[in-house]
Amino acid sequence: MSEKIIPKKINDHLFEIPMTGNMKVPVWIFTNEQMLKQMQEDDCLRQGVNVASLPGIYKASIMMPDAHQGYGFSIGGVAAIDYDNGCISPGGIGFDINCGVRLLTTPMKKEYVEPKIKQLLDSLFKNVPSGVGSESFIRLSDQQLNDVLTKGAEWAVEQGYGFKEDLERCEEGGRMKEADASKVSSRAKARGREQLGTLGSGNHFLEVQIVDHIYDKKIAEAFGITEEGQITIMIHCGSRGLGHQVCSDYLRMMEESDPELAKSLPEKDLIYAKAGTKLAKDYFGAMAASANFAWANRHIIAHQVRKSVKEVLGIEPEQVKTVYDVAHNIAKIEEHIIDGVKRKVYVHRKGATRSLPPFDPSIPEAYRDIGQPVIIPGSMGTASYLLVGTKKALEASFGSTAHGAGRVMSRTSAIHQFRGEDIKKQLEEKKIFIKAASWKGICEEAPAVYKDIDEVVKVSHEAGIGNLVVKVRPLGVIKG
């Protein structure tokens, strides 16, 4: 490994790597001393430095407290790049385009659900296909698939899944209008065709949770959370094989279109399309279409969750309400005030969640005077959090904060170190029940392979880029 990077401490939750060499901006790292050491060990800081050299990047290459090594950009990376004279990089969005989270509230309390949790998990496992290669109960024609890619979650509502109110509590209303289904390859469409309404594998999960602590009662109530002990349900997944293939397709196209650029980069997955080119526009259209597929996917899973809650617990679907649905692997065309000038930029958020303050026009009407809900999922067996966006985030991190716990151990190492049966037993001793498609999946996602989610959100809160509202803890978990 190359020489360790030692950032300069600005304060207890912000560190900086000053500009050197080809860097056009510094690297800003929102973290604490302990998590900074973890970042130095997996060398993701070098990826932050590499991103700082991209053309048209503004202000800083930003890394979140959950940052760890990825392809091209680190996971937990944010970059705002000039829309006219910069670039767009698939490595700054990731393979699982619009991997994200939807949080649902229920009127149920822990005492009502806990005795029936295994029955509920069985029903959820039946109604929401999980695991590698899991297949949907929905069969799509070519035209229907194109409609999903164009309309996103709106398509699902038109087909009778969920409610229009869900769309009003969804980032982008569940639909990026820049989507262009014609820019998604036939291979990507073939991979996604039978995966709509499926959870997939890896770190994706469907979790029944208990509200453990309320930090801000007024904001929590506005988000539909009224008391500790209330049951919530969290859906964490993305665009499945379709989004992965779109990323692979365009990485290859960009490398082929400019082989000299590909050779000159410190890491091949940093390849980009120059702003204003047809390739940049085509990729953005395909990426937006993949994002729409992911929003439709989470929306349909939410419909199936409501079906299970009705079957097992007798709660009507209308009583299970969407708090919000956020993306954390995406690029958006946004306008930001940079050095006193309003500039149009591609904001790349890879493993980062949008965190917007009150009165931002992108926030749904219901939350306009409160701020955007920010959902940060933990790892299996640990807490997850609901935060709220801030003005400071808009100024310091292009309206962004962390997206999760962040891995500190590879999947291969986890398989060698843990046994799925042992993890399941340990979790059940803590009254956390798990149902999974494979023992391997449980090993790979053992709580010990992740950073401390409590420390991640503490940094976000203390840095002012996403403020604590509610902590939830798992009662039952479905894993792929």
N, C-alpha and C positions, 0 to 999 in steps of 0.2 A: 504493500500500500504506500502511496505517496505521502509526503510530509504532512503531519497533522496541522489543520487550520486552527488557529487560536483567535477567535473573534474578540473584539474590544467590548467591554461591558459599558452600556449606556446607563442602565438602571437595573433593578432587580428582575425585570421581565422583558428587557430588550437588549440585544447584543448586535454589534455591527461588524461586518467585514468590509474595510475601506476599499476603494477602487484601486486596483493594480492591473498591470498588463492590458488585456483587451476589454476589461470591464468598462461598461458605459455608465453604470450606476453602482452604488454599494449594495451589499446584501444586508437586509434587516431580519433578525431572527427573534421572534416573540417566544421566549422560553425562560426557564430558570436554570440555575447552575447544574442541577442533577440531570435534567433532560438534555442539556447542551452536551454533557459528557457522552450520553447515548448517541447523539447525532454525530459526534466526532468519531465514535467507534465504527459506525456504519458508513462513514464518508459521504453522507448526503450533503454536507456543507459544500463540497466541491461542485455538486450539481447546482446548488444555489449560485455559486460563482460563475459557472458556465452559462446559466440563464441570464446573468447580468451582462453578458456580452452580446445578447441578441439585438438585432437592429431595431431601433425605434422604441426600446424599452424606456419607461418613464420612472423617475423617482427612486425605485429600489426593486431588487429581486427579493421577494418577501417569503419568509418561511415561518410556518405556524408551529406551535409547541409539539404537535404530533408528527412533525416532519420525519421521514425516513426514506431510505433509498428507493427510487423508482426507475422508470425508463425515461431517459432524457431529463425531465424535471424531477425533483424529489416529489414524493407524495407529501402533501402539506405545503405545496408551493403556489404562489400567486404572482402574476406578472401582468401589468397593463402596458400594452404595446400599441404604438400609433396605428390608427386604422388606415391612413393613406400611405404612409412611408415606412411602415414597420413590417410585421409578418404575423402569420398564425402558425402555431406548431402543435400537431397532434399529441406530442409528448407532454404538452402543457395542459392537456385535458384528460388523457389516459385512455386505456383500452376499454374500460367499462364506462362508456359515455353515459352521463347522467345516472351513475350510481348515486342513490340518494335515499332519503328517509321520509316516510309518512307517519305521523303520530295521530292516533285516534283516542278520544276520550269515551268513557262509558259512565252510566249512572251507578255501576256496581261497586261494592266494597269487597275488600279482601276476604272477609268472613263468608260472603256468599259464594265466591268463586273457588277459593282454596280447596274445599272438599270435592269439587268436580274438575279440578285442573287436569287430571290425566285423561278424563273423558273429553274435555275441551281440546287438549292437544291431539288426541286421536282424530277428532273431527276436523281440526285445522290441517292435519297432515294429509287427510283424505281429500279435502277441498282445495288445498293449495299444493300442487305438485312441486316437490323439492328434490335437490340433488343434481349431479352432473347429467346432462341430457334429458332432464325431466320434460315431459310433453304436456301441452295445454289441452284442455277440454274444448277449446275453441278452434274451429277449422276456418281458415281465411282463404278467400279467393285472391287472385293477383290484385284486383281492384280494391278489395277490402283491406289488404295489407298496405297498399299505397295510401288509402284513406287514414289508416292508423298513423302512418308516418307523417302525413300532412296535418291531421287534426289532433293527434295526441289523445289526452284524456277526454276531450270533447266527443271523440268518436265513441268511446266507451259509454258515456252518458246517453248518446243517441241510440245505442243498442240496448239500453235498459239496465246498465251496470251503474250502481251508485247514484248520486244525486248531483244536480246542478250546483248546489251549495258547496259541494266538495271542490269544484273548480274555482270558486271564489276564495278558497283558502289553499291555493296552490301556486307555487312560483310560476310566473308567466301564465297563470290561469291554466296550467297543464299543457300549454301549446306554444312552441316557438314558431312565429309566423314566417320566419326565414327558411323553414324546412323545404327541401326539394327532394322528393322521393325518387326522382329520375337519376339523382346522383349517388344513390345507394345501389351497389352492385347486385347482380342476380344471386351471387353466392352469399352475400350478406343477408339478402331477403330469404333465401332458402334456410339459412341457419336460424332466422328469427320466426319464420312462419308458424312453427308449432310450439313456440315458447311464450306466447302472450299469456299472462296470468300465472307464471311459474316463478319460483323463488331462486332456483339455481343453487350454486354451491359456494365454496370459499367462505368469505366473512359475512355473507348474506344471512339474514335471519328474520324470523317472525317471532315476536316476543310479547307475552302477556306480562304486564308489569304492575307494580304497586307504587303509588305515590309515597315516597319515603320522607321527603322534606320540602317545604315550600319556603323559598327565600323572600319572594315578593308577592304577598297575598293579592294585592290589587291587580297586578299584571297577570298572575296565574288565573284569577277568576275571569279576566277578559279572554284568556285562552281556553276557558272551559274546565279548569281544574280548581275544585272548590275546597278539597280537604285531603289531609294525609290519610292513606288507606284506600283511596279511590283507585279503581283499576283503569289502566291505559293499555293500549296495544300499539306496538311499533313494527313497521315494515321497513326492512333495509334491503334493497336490491336495485338492479339497474336495467340496462338494455340487452342483457344476455348475449348470446352469440352474435346477434346482429351488430351491436355496437362494437364488439371486439373485432369483427371482420371489417367494419368501416375504418377503424383505426389502422388495422394492418394494411388494407388496400391503399390508403392515402399515404402512409409512411413509404410504401414501395413506390407509389407514383411520384412522390416528391424526390426520392432518391434518384429515380430514373430520369426525371426532368432536369436535374442539376447535379450530375455526378461529382463535379468539382467542389461544389458546396458541401456535399455529403462527406467527401474526403477531408475537407478542411475543418470539420467540426470536432470538438473534443470527445463527443459521444454521438453515435449515428442517430439515436432516437431523438436528438435535438433538431433534426431536419425540419425545415419549415417551407411554407409557400410565401413568397413576397406579397405584401399587401397590394391589392389592386389587380392581381393576376387572375386569370380564369381558374387556375388551380386553387387559389385561396378561396374564391367564391364557391367553387364546387365542393370543397371540403367543408366549408361552413354550412352549406345547404344540407350535406349528408349528415354532418354532426348534429344539426338541429333536428333532422328527421329521426335520428337515433334517440335523441333526448325525448322527442315526442313518444316514441315507442316505449321508453322507460316510464314516462308519466302514465301512459295507458296501462302499462304492466302493473305498476303499484296501485292504480285505481281499481283494476279488476281484482287484484289480490284483496284489497279492502272490501270489495263487494262479497268475496268469498268468506272473509273473516266475519262479516255481518251475518252471513248465512249460518256459520258454525255457532256464533253467539246465540242466534235464535234457536237453533236445533237443541243445544245443550243447556242453555240458561234461560231461554224464554224471553230474551230481550229483543224488542223490535229493532229492525235495521235503522230506523230514523233516530233512535236513541244513541247510536254509535256515531259520534261526530268527528269530522276531520279538524284537527287543530291547524296543521299546515303540512305541506309537502315541499321539501327542499332538495335541490341538486347539489352534489359536491364533486362532480367531475364534469366540468363544462366550460365553454367560453361564451361570453356575451359581448355584444356591441353596446358600450355604455359611454356616457359623457361624464367626465370628472374634471373638477377644477385642479389644475396642476400648475404650480408657480403662478397663481393668479389668473391663469388662462383656461377657459373651458375647452377641453380636448376630447375628440372622439377616439375611443380605444377599443381594442380587443382585450377584455379582461379574462385572462386564463385563470381558472380556479381548479387545481388538481388536488383533490383531498383537502378542499377548503370550502366553507359554507358562506353564502352571502349573508351579510349582517348589516341591515339598513336601519337608519334612525327613524323616529317619528316624522310623519308628514312627507316622507319620500314617496313620489308618485308611483313607484313600482310595488308598494305595499298594498295588499287588499284593503278595501274600504273599511272592513270590520276592525282592522288593526292600525288604521292610518295614524291615529293620535297616540299610539302606544309604542310602535316599532315592530320590526319584523320578527316573528318567531324563528329561533335558530335551534335546530334539533341536532344534538351531538350524541350519537350512539356509543355505548361502551362495548366491551368485549363480553363474550358469553360468561355469565356468572358475576359480572360487575355492574355498577350503576350506569345509567344513561342520564342525559341532562337536557332540559329545555332552557334556553337562554333567550335574550331579546337583543336586537340590533341597536347600535349606538352611533351617535354623531362622531365620536372619536374614531370608530372603525372606518367611517367614510373618509376621514382625513388621513388616517395613519396606514390603512391597509386596503384601500380601494373598496371599502364596505365588505370586508371579509374577516372570518375567524376560522378556528379549527374545525375539523370534521369528525374526529373520533379519537381513539386511544393511540393508534399508531403502533405498528409492529416493532418488536426488538429481537425477534427470533424468526428465522426462516421456517417455511412449512416443512422442509426436509428435516431440519434439526428438531422440530416439534414432534414429528413422527418417531424419531429415534429416542426422544426423551420421555414421551408420555404414552400411556395406554388409554384408549377411549373408555374402556370399562371402568378404569380407576377414576377418570375425570367425572363420569356420570355419577358414580357412587359418591364422590366428594361433594358434588353439587347438590345431590339429593339430601345429603346430611345437613346442608344449609337451607333446605326446603326450596330448592330450585330444581324443577323437573324438566327433563330434556328428552326430545324425540328427534332423531336424526336419520338421514338416509344411509349413513355409513359411520363406522367407528373411526375411520381415517379422518373424516370431516371434523369429528369431535377433537381428535388429537391436534390437528392443525390449528384449531381455534381455541385451544386451552387458554384460560385467563392469563397464565404466566407468560404467554408469548407477546403480550401487549404492554405498553407503557401504562402508568397509573392515570386513569381517566380523571380522577379527582384533581391531580396536579395539572393536567391539561386545561381543565375548565377554570381552575383557580388562576392560572396565568392569563387566560382570556378575560376573566372578570377584573383582575387587578390591573391589567394593561388597558382596560376599558374598551376592548374591541368586541365584546359580547358579554352581557351581564346576566348573572345567575337568576333564574326564576324558580325552577322546580328540579328536584332530583327524583328519579324513579329507579326502582330495583327490580330484577327479574323474578317472576314466579314460575313461568313456564316458557321454554324456548324450543322453537322448531329450527333445526339446522339442515342445510342441504348435504 
